[in-house]
Amino acid sequence: MLFIRTPYNSETHLAEASHWAQLGFTTVVQDVRGRYGSSGAFRPYDLEGADGMASIEWMTQQPWWPDAPRLVLYGASYGAHCAVETAAAAERSEFEQLIGVSVVVPALGMGETARNKDGAFYLASRHGWWAQHGDSAVSQQESRASDVLLTLPVSEIGAKSDPPITSWHTVLSALRSDEERSRTVARMTIPLLAQGGTADWFAQDTVDLFSWWGGPSALALGPWDHGMRGSGRGERMSCWLDDVLERHPWTGARLYGASDGPAHPLDAWPTAVEKTTLPGGSFDADPLQPFPSCDLGADVGFLLGRSDCLVRPVPSRAGIAVGSPMVRVDTAESNRHWGAMLVVHRRDGRAEQLAQGMSLDNTVHLGPISTRIHYGEELSVIVSAHSFPRHARDLQTGEDHLHGRRTQAVRRTVRGIVVEMPA
């Protein structure tokens, strides 16, 4: 039996539920509290574990509950949050009929969706999600306010959106809970399947969930975005479910798009690194004309000649490149935000963005990469002051980047750049 909880309207899952039923998996789909067919007030990322466990307890009292139940929690994006939190609640309740958790592009919590691991605020995605889903019982159209992301202070964006985002302040104050979550999921003994894409906002969270999970864990990662179109995730999950029912679920990572043939297998996400020190330099940075963010996988050749960044070649070799790169900016400047982008210069002339990151200090964790570097292709790193509108801007006045109003153009000076690449 599959159990899905969603804020995106349970009726949109009917076709999928019918498909799983045809494969022999009874599927229960529920709107979360305060959304669509469920009563109450929607409080995003709050009490989903308790609500999920209460729903399971209700299900066990129904006449259609099987005599020998085997339940799997399943969800994508916010639904993945519901699945993980419900699994944690089931573990605390010693509910023994839960046999697995399957998640896709997991949005793991309020803080995890608001900020990256380096504390940078996800401006564009959080405004888009909360304007559509966060303050109502049903999803709305995108905000009709033009150029609202340029608003300063960022804290006033909620009021200036159309319609307004009344809970915007709760998004701004949300903090990540990586340490607590890692301890929680490390206690899990049931199997996990985590599927995600390197072009997804939450790709590193997908990898971390796989790595932290205490029970048998499997990761499927490919060149996909948050929509996971063309990823084959349903077929992959079906095979995993069969394995779980046979009590021998596959473990380790399967990486798609990095090799020319079948998926590239790994036992665990790589941690070994090769460090390279690159020369520094200077550039001008202006919050009113910030360095732009781009979709992962996009051709960013037009950025290479900009004067508000540093572009440095990174030594590389042909082959499969998998891991989570990191960039350290050696600078005497304090209280500065730094952005970094890893680019591969493909043989067809494209400058493909492989990974990006933004940090509130000089250590920038880039998102995970899984790609092939062909002979004749080279890597570069781009260091900048901004990544807008993906992330909120460094105002460069010393004011808080979410509550400050004043901006200042400054000249940034970098003594050197250390790039840590997967070995």
Phi, psi and omega in degrees: 000137176253144178231122182240129172243135188214148170265003190256022177087108182301333182294335178289348180263001186298317180296318179295318179297321178297320178298314180295324178297321178296333177273001176100009182250105173300133186235129176249126179241132184227136169288137178291165182309128175083006181237134176050250187277000180258139181279176179095187180255135179282119177238091188308134176065023181239125173064023180290331176294313179295318179295320179296318179291323177297323178293321178296317179298323175296318181299323182295342180266359183273151182295338181273358178294126187293158179291326179237074188289142171224108190254137175238130176271138187218138177189154177241142178058241178299324178299330176292322173303314179301318182295314182293317180293323178293322177298320178295319178294321179294323178296319178292329181274357182057042177280111192272351183275355178278123186241359180181162177226129178237122182231151178230134182036062188294126170263094200283341181183175180301309181290324181294331177271343181272327185223150174277183185293342178261012174086359181287137184277129178282086188293302187296313184291322181288321176298316181298315183291313184290328177294327182271322192236337198282335190242019185212167180281340177227156183289144181255172171286166179298155181304137181269000180282121182280143177057026184294333182290346177279352184299136170233136357287159178302331181297343180264001181298321181301318181289330184269355176288159181229102003284163181297152175257098188291336182258020183303325182297328179290330178291315183297327184270357184290139179239153179288158180227048185300315183296315180295317181294320180299321178293321182295309185284341176294340179278351182290140178245348180277162181288151176234139166240119178244124180240136181200181182229147179292342178265010178271147177304325189252032183298317181293326177296325176296314179296316181296319179300315176301317184287326183279336190301134184282328181271190178300123184234141180232142179234131171241117185228132181215187184277054187244158176260194186296336179283342177056029180293135178073014184274344183070027186295327181293315179296320180295319179294322179299317178295320179296318178300317178301319180294320179297317180295331177273001176068028172218065181294145178288151181231165182093184183253144171238119186252125185253138179094347180276337181237159181283340181256220179296179182302142178277122184270147173219144176285324182208162179290132186297143176240339181293144184225156170245126183262136177229131177260127183244156180291152179269213183157192181227153175203157179267138181231130182230116179300336180279346173225066191287155172298131188276153170271156180222158176295141176297137184093351182286159173280113184251026180302329181292346180272342191293335182263005181291150182271354182257038178198169171245134177243122182228136177290143179245124178304136182211167176224155181294145178139188180278130179246116183225134176148192182238096182294162177218145180235130176245126180262117178273111184210153175273352183282133179253161177058038177244144172270148179226141177243153178215147180222133176259128187234138172248130179270100185286160183293340179274005177099350180285146170254093189273126176286118180269321184201157178214163177201160178219138185223150175279358173221202189267007174251119185244115174273116178277159178291166183293146175242150174208095188208172174246132173261117182272161177302134181092351178266148184230159179251151172222155171244138176247122177253131183218180179260343186219166173209074191250137011264010179303319180235152176296151187278148166283118183285340175066024176245356186091350177284153177302135187289348178258341184238353181276159181244327187276145176236160179211133173279133181223164174260121180269137178237128182241126179280328180187166181229126176253122178250126177251114181251151174303135181284000000 
